[in-house]
């Protein structure tokens, strides 16, 4: 589950940035979220990851858990959390274009997203991932990996350097092997990662003192 845990860690890293951005740019948060590359990367990665789980992981797990109502209830709780997070993302995306939404409401929505996602990731890891690891077979897990890579697809040049930011090189090699054809590894190393390193993801708040969660 290397890719999945790497995605969770990357989301946690950027939740820190998002929370700091919301706290420090409160009156101007609307403009920050409209333009910040970090927010665009975060929401794109989150939607791709959760979409892959909904399309390829939860259906297999639900089928395998038939006749186990308590385990199914755990999965249904996770699916409900996905739906709530999707609504928050949609609401935050709409607010910058709505002049009637003030900074207080936008800050509240952003805070709810950070709090909700932090709890969701922990809940998923503690309640559902052990089931995934013990119940699903390699073919089902390989299907999820393929769907996950397809979901990243057209955004791979941006999402993969974001996903692998700060990850140990040995783990980077494993993830690249799972998500990219070998012919694209040179592209990642010499074009995608340097372009990401030059990116100002969160404006002034991406200064070195604030880059660690």
C-alpha positions as CSV (number, residue, x, y, z in Angstrom):
1,X,0.0,0.0,0.0
2,X,3.0,2.3,-0.6
3,X,1.2,4.6,-3.0
4,X,-1.9,4.9,-0.8
5,X,0.1,5.8,2.3
6,X,2.3,8.3,0.3
7,X,-0.9,10.0,-0.9
8,X,-2.2,10.2,2.7
9,X,1.1,11.7,3.9
10,X,1.1,14.2,1.0
11,X,-2.5,15.3,1.8
12,X,-1.5,15.7,5.5
13,X,1.5,17.8,4.5
14,X,-0.6,20.2,2.4
15,X,-3.4,20.3,5.0
16,X,-0.8,22.0,7.2
17,X,-0.2,24.6,4.4
18,X,-3.9,25.1,3.8
19,X,-4.6,25.7,7.5
20,X,-1.7,28.1,7.8
21,X,-2.8,29.9,4.6
22,X,-6.4,30.2,5.9
23,X,-5.2,31.6,9.2
24,X,-2.7,34.1,7.8
25,X,-4.6,35.4,4.8
26,X,-8.1,35.4,6.3
27,X,-9.4,38.6,4.7
28,X,-7.9,37.7,1.3
29,X,-8.5,33.9,1.4
30,X,-10.8,34.1,-1.6
31,X,-8.1,35.4,-3.9
32,X,-5.5,33.0,-2.4
33,X,-7.6,30.0,-3.2
34,X,-8.5,31.3,-6.6
35,X,-4.8,31.5,-7.6
36,X,-2.7,29.3,-5.3
37,X,-1.1,26.4,-7.2
38,X,-0.9,24.5,-3.9
39,X,-4.7,24.5,-3.5
40,X,-5.2,23.3,-7.1
41,X,-2.7,20.4,-6.6
42,X,-4.3,19.5,-3.3
43,X,-7.9,19.3,-4.6
44,X,-6.9,17.5,-7.8
45,X,-4.9,14.9,-5.9
46,X,-7.7,14.4,-3.3
47,X,-10.4,13.9,-6.0
48,X,-8.2,11.5,-8.0
49,X,-7.4,9.4,-4.9
50,X,-10.9,9.2,-3.5
51,X,-12.3,8.6,-7.0
52,X,-10.0,5.6,-7.4
53,X,-11.0,4.2,-4.1
54,X,-14.7,4.6,-4.9
55,X,-14.3,3.1,-8.4
56,X,-12.0,0.2,-7.8
57,X,-11.4,-0.4,-4.1
58,X,-14.6,-0.1,-2.2
59,X,-16.7,-2.2,-4.6
60,X,-14.3,-5.1,-4.3
61,X,-14.2,-4.7,-0.6
62,X,-17.9,-4.5,-0.3
63,X,-18.3,-7.7,-2.3
64,X,-15.8,-9.5,-0.1
65,X,-17.5,-8.4,3.1
66,X,-20.9,-9.7,2.1
67,X,-22.3,-11.4,5.2
68,X,-20.2,-9.3,7.6
69,X,-22.5,-6.5,8.7
70,X,-20.2,-4.8,11.2
71,X,-17.3,-4.6,8.7
72,X,-19.7,-3.3,6.0
73,X,-20.8,-0.6,8.4
74,X,-17.2,0.5,8.7
75,X,-17.0,0.8,5.0
76,X,-20.3,2.7,4.7
77,X,-19.0,5.2,7.3
78,X,-15.9,5.8,5.1
79,X,-18.1,6.2,2.0
80,X,-20.2,8.8,3.9
81,X,-17.1,10.7,4.8
82,X,-16.0,10.7,1.2
83,X,-19.4,12.3,0.2
84,X,-19.1,15.0,2.9
85,X,-15.6,15.9,1.9
86,X,-16.7,16.1,-1.8
87,X,-19.4,18.6,-0.8
88,X,-16.9,20.7,1.1
89,X,-14.5,20.8,-1.8
90,X,-17.3,21.8,-4.1
91,X,-18.5,24.5,-1.8
92,X,-14.9,25.9,-1.4
93,X,-14.5,25.9,-5.2
94,X,-17.7,27.9,-5.6
95,X,-17.1,30.5,-3.0
96,X,-14.3,32.5,-4.8
97,X,-16.8,33.2,-7.6
98,X,-19.6,34.2,-5.3
99,X,-19.3,37.8,-4.0
100,X,-21.9,37.2,-1.4
101,X,-19.7,34.8,0.5
102,X,-17.5,36.5,3.1
103,X,-14.1,35.4,4.4
104,X,-15.6,34.1,7.6
105,X,-17.7,31.5,5.8
106,X,-14.8,30.5,3.5
107,X,-12.5,30.2,6.5
108,X,-15.1,28.0,8.2
109,X,-15.5,25.7,5.2
110,X,-11.7,25.4,4.8
111,X,-11.3,24.6,8.5
112,X,-14.0,22.0,8.2
113,X,-12.2,20.4,5.2
114,X,-8.9,20.2,7.1
115,X,-10.5,18.8,10.3
116,X,-12.8,16.4,8.4
117,X,-10.0,15.1,6.1
118,X,-7.5,14.7,8.9
119,X,-10.0,12.5,10.8
120,X,-11.0,10.6,7.7
121,X,-7.5,9.6,6.8
122,X,-6.9,8.3,10.3
123,X,-10.2,6.5,10.3
124,X,-9.5,4.9,6.9
125,X,-6.1,3.7,8.0
126,X,-7.3,2.3,11.3
127,X,-10.7,0.8,10.3
128,X,-10.6,-0.1,6.6
129,X,-7.0,-0.6,5.5
130,X,-6.5,-3.7,7.7
131,X,-9.5,-5.2,6.0
132,X,-8.1,-4.3,2.5
133,X,-4.8,-5.9,3.4
134,X,-6.3,-9.2,4.7
135,X,-9.3,-9.7,2.4
136,X,-8.4,-8.4,-1.1
137,X,-6.3,-10.5,-3.4
138,X,-3.4,-9.3,-5.6
139,X,-5.5,-9.1,-8.7
140,X,-8.1,-6.8,-7.0
141,X,-5.3,-4.7,-5.5
142,X,-3.5,-4.5,-8.9
143,X,-6.8,-3.2,-10.4
144,X,-7.0,-0.5,-7.8
145,X,-3.4,0.5,-8.6
146,X,-4.2,0.7,-12.3
147,X,-7.3,2.9,-11.7
148,X,-5.3,5.1,-9.4
149,X,-2.7,5.7,-12.0
150,X,-5.4,6.4,-14.6
151,X,-7.1,8.9,-12.3
152,X,-3.8,10.8,-12.0
153,X,-3.3,10.4,-15.7
154,X,-3.2,13.7,-17.5
155,X,-2.1,15.5,-14.3
156,X,0.8,13.2,-13.6
157,X,3.4,15.8,-14.5
158,X,2.1,18.0,-11.6
159,X,0.7,15.4,-9.2
160,X,3.6,12.9,-9.0
161,X,6.3,15.5,-7.9
162,X,3.7,16.8,-5.4
163,X,3.0,13.3,-4.1
164,X,6.7,12.5,-3.8
165,X,7.8,15.7,-2.2
166,X,10.0,14.8,0.8
167,X,9.7,11.0,0.2
168,X,12.7,8.8,0.6
169,X,14.4,8.0,-2.7
170,X,13.9,4.2,-2.2
171,X,10.1,4.8,-1.9
172,X,10.1,7.2,-4.8
173,X,11.5,4.4,-7.0
174,X,8.8,2.0,-5.8
175,X,6.0,4.5,-6.5
176,X,7.3,5.5,-9.9
177,X,7.5,1.9,-10.9
178,X,3.8,1.4,-9.9
179,X,2.5,4.6,-11.5
180,X,4.6,5.3,-14.5
181,X,6.0,3.3,-17.4
182,X,9.8,3.1,-17.2
183,X,10.1,5.3,-20.3
184,X,8.6,8.2,-18.4
185,X,11.0,8.0,-15.3
186,X,13.6,10.2,-17.1
187,X,10.9,12.8,-17.7
188,X,9.9,12.8,-14.1
189,X,13.5,13.3,-12.9
190,X,14.7,15.9,-15.3
191,X,11.5,17.8,-16.2
192,X,8.6,17.3,-13.8
193,X,10.4,17.4,-10.5
194,X,12.5,20.5,-11.3
195,X,9.4,22.3,-12.5
196,X,7.6,21.4,-9.3
197,X,10.6,22.6,-7.2
198,X,10.3,26.1,-8.9
199,X,6.6,26.3,-8.2
200,X,5.4,28.8,-5.6
201,X,2.6,26.6,-4.2
202,X,1.3,28.8,-1.3
203,X,2.8,32.2,-1.9
204,X,4.7,33.8,1.0
205,X,3.6,30.9,3.3
206,X,5.6,28.4,1.3
207,X,8.8,29.8,2.9
208,X,11.2,27.2,4.2
209,X,10.2,27.8,7.8
210,X,6.7,26.6,7.1
211,X,7.3,23.7,4.8
212,X,7.1,20.9,7.4
213,X,3.8,19.6,8.8
